[in-house]
Amino acid sequence: MVNMIEQKWHYKEHLCFIHIEHEKDDSVSKAFHYITKPSGEMVLAPLNPYDCKRSLVEDWIDLGYPARIGCSPLNKWDIKLLQSALD
């Protein structure tokens, strides 16, 4: 397994990392979304491990760190549903 930080950026006083784990044969890659909150607390966001878009992390932060819906991690459609519920 090869581990690397794919992306690192600041968003609204949060430090965001997308950490990627690649299988040695490159058949599977998974993203882990780590966020350090302004308080200093580091969390692993319950987000889709196959989505590496910054917008997913930023939308999750904007929604106030929602938890999973059911047993699956949140994907872009879940985030859109949560956003529409707040509109």
N, C-alpha and C positions, 0 to 999 in steps of 0.2 A: 504494500500500500504506500502511495506517495501522498504526502500532505503538503499543502501550500495555501498561502493567503492569496486569494484571487483579487480581492478588492478591499480597500481600507479608506474610509472617508468620515468626515464630520457632518452631522445633520442635526440642526436645532439643539446644540449642546450635547449631542450623543456621539460617541465614537462607535462606528459601525465596521464590522469585519465580515466578509464572506469567506469562509475557510472551505477549501475543496479537498475532498479525499478521492484520489484516483486509484482504481485497482491497477495492479502492475501490468495486466494485459490490456488496459485502457477500455475494458468492456463496460465498466460502470463508474460513474462519478457522482458524488453526492455533495451538496452544499450545506454548510452549517452556518447559520446567521447569528453571530454574536454581537450584542449591543452592550456598551457600557453607558448606563444612564447618567444624567448629570449628578446624581447622588453618589456615583462611584460604583454602584452595584452592577455587576456583569451578569447578563442573562443570555440564555440560548433561546432565541425566538422560535415559536412553534410554527415554522414556515416550511413550505414545500421544498424538500431537499433537491429537487431537480430544477429549481428556478433560481437564477443568479442575478436577477435584475435588482438594481438599487431601489427602484420604485416600490417593489414589494416591501422592503424593509422600511422605507420612509412612510409608506401608507400605514403600515403596522404601528409605527411610532405615533403618527398623527391620530390614529384611532384609540390611543391610550393603552397599548399593549394587550390586545384581546387574547384570550385563551383559545385553545382548539375548539372546534365545533365537532363534537363527537370524538371519534378515536383518531381521526386523520389530522395531519398538520394543515394549516391554513394555506390555501392557494390563492391565485389572483381573483378567482371567481368568488371565493368566500369574502375576500377583502372588499370587492365591489358590492356584495350583498350587505355587508356591515356598513359601508359608506352610505348606501342608499337608504338604509334604515335610519340613519341619523339626519338625512336631508328633510 
